Amino acid sequence: MKISTTRLETFSDGVIAIIITIMVIQIKLPALTGETTTAQIIRHLHYLIPYFITYAFSFMMIGIFWTNHHYMFHLLERTDEKLVWLNFLFMFLLSFIPFATAIVGSNPFLAISAVIYGTVMLLTNASFLLMRDYSLRKSLVHKDQNRKLTIKIFKVSLKARTKALIGTLVYLVAIPIAYVSVYLSYCCFMLPPVLYFIPDGIDDEELAEKVAEKNA
């Protein structure tokens, strides 16, 4: 099965857009009538605060997954059948984020809520780690005549794989911690995005553009 990296990325973009849409429509508005009071609306919005917070975090995480996915596929030279199915697995697990978001938004202080959310994030992160690892092991990343560019691409892919591994381990630890302290578990959830925003010293977008120019 030969599918271009562009086609696979376009399909993934569409799935991610649907996932975000599902999260938005889960924000239930009150049935407004002519007799609805300001106090009733405020009470309803107050009830939705946990979901708004969880929604914002999930939106950020999906954005991080999308960005990493974008950079990964822009640095690939080719795909193969197994990578396509690994991408389907990643999309499948990513699609559970709205479900986990709704559970935490409705019951943020229950340990089981944090466990479900952490499990979804763990599996999603692990599936992305599998893709990163597979693309490196099977040498699917771009190789250039310019040796320095090839080395830089490999280093970026290796760092991204390491970050995905650390994120997976953090979620693995955060799940049992939820039964000790839900708040501590939520603090653990913050570590992977913080790790993502730590600069690597290499401009991923500039590197992706160089590869795109080479493949054009």
N, C-alpha and C positions, 0 to 999 in steps of 0.2 A: 504494500500500500504506500504510494507516494503522494503525499499531500504537502503543498508548499507551506512554509512557515507563515506566510502572510495570510493564507486561507484559514489556517488553524487559529491564528491570532484573532482574525475577524470573527470567527465563530465564538471564541472565548469572550470577546468584547460584548457580543450580543447577549450571551448568558449572564455575564456580570451585570449588564444594564437591567435585565429582567429581575435579578436578585435584589438590586437596590430598589427597584419599583415595588417589589413585594413588601419590603421593609417599610416603605413609605405608606402604602395603603393599609398597613396594620395599625396606623395611628387612627383610632376611632374617635370621630367627632360626636359631640352630643346632639341629640335630636332638637334642633333649635326651632322654637315656635314663638309666636307673639307674646307668650306668657313667660318665656325663659328670662330669668333674672341674671344680672351681672354676677351675683354671688354664686349661682349655680354653675356658670361658665368657669369662674375662677376655681371652684371646687373640682370641676372636671379636669382642668388643666393641671391643678396640683396633683391629682391622681396620676396624670400622665408623665409627671416629672421623671420617675425612674425609667420609663420607656424612652423618653427623650435622651436621657444620659446614655443609656445602653445603645440606642440607635446611633448616636453621634460616635461612640466608640466603635461600633460595628462598621459604620460607614468608613471610618478611618482605616480599620483593618482591611476592609475590602479594597480600599484605595491602595494600601500598601501591597496587598497580594497582586492587584492589577499592575502596579508599577513594576514589581519584581518580575511578573510574568512577561510584561512588555520588554524589559531589558534582556531577559533570558532569550526570548525568541528572536530578538533583533541581533543577538550574538551567535545564533545558530547558523550553520551552513546548510543543514538539511534536517529532515525529520525521518523517522521510520515508523513502522506499524506500532511497535511497543510504546514509543513516545506519545503517539496519538491516543492510545488507550490510557496511558498514565495521565494525559491531559484531561480525558473524559472523567477519570476518577477524581482528579482535582476539582473539576467543575461540579461533579456530583456532590462532593463533600462541602464545597463552598456554598452550594444551594441550601444547606441546612442552617446557615447563619441566621436568616430571618426567623426560623423556628426557635433557635436558641435565644435570640434577642428578645422575642416575645415572652419567653418563659422568665428570663431575668427581669424584664420590664414589669411583669405582673407580680413576681415573688422574689425581689432582689435579696432578701435577707435569709432565704432558705439555702442550706448547704447544697441540696440537690440541684438548685438552679445554677449555682456556680459550677457544680460538677458537670452538668449537661453542657453548659457554655464552654467550659474548659475542654471537654471531650471533643466537641465539634471543632474547636480551634486546634487541638492537638492533632486530630486526624487530617484536617485541612493542611496544616503546616507540614505534617509528615508526608503527605502526598506530594506537596511541592518539593520537599527535600528529595523524594524519590526521583522526580523529574530532573532536578539539578544534578543529582548524582549519576543518573543514567546518561544524561547528555555528556558528562565528562568522561565516564567510563567507556562509552561507545564512540568517543571522539566526534560528536556531532557539532561541536562548536567550530566557529570559523577559523580556518588556518590560512594565513596570508604569506605572501612572498617576503613581506617585511617581517622579519623575525621578532622585532621589538613589539610590533602590533599583536602578533600571535601570543607572545608572552604576557602582554598586558590583558588580553582577552581571557587567557587562562587564569591569571591572578584574580581578575574581577569575578569570574565564575566560581573560583575556589572560595573566595571570601563570602560570596552570596550563599554558597552551600554551607559554609561554617555558621553563618548567621541563622540559616534555616534549621540547622542541627541544634544550635543553642536555644532557639525559640521553641522547638519541639520538646527539648528537655525541660524547659521552664514550665510549659503547660503540663507535662507529665508530673512534675512536682506539685504544681498548683492544685491539681484535682484532689488528692488526698488531704491537702492542707485545708480545703474548704470545710472539712468536718471538724477541724480544730478552730478555725476562724475564717468566716466568709470574707471579712475585710482584708485579711492577709492574702487570701486567694486572689481577690481582685487586684491587690497591689502587684502580685506576680504577673497578672495579665498585662500590666502596664510595661513590663520589662522588654518584651519583644519589639513593640513599636519604638521604645526609646533606643534600643539597639539598632533599629533600622535607620533612625535619624542621625546616628553617629557617622560623620563623614569618613569615607575610605581613602580620601586623597586622590581619587580618580573620578573624573567626570563620566558617569555611565552614559549619559545622553550623547555626549560628544563622541564617545567610543562607538555607540550604536550607529551614529550618523556615518562614521568612517567605514564601518562594516557595510552599511547600506550602499554607500558609494562604490565600494569594491564589488558588491554583488549586482549592482545596476548594469 
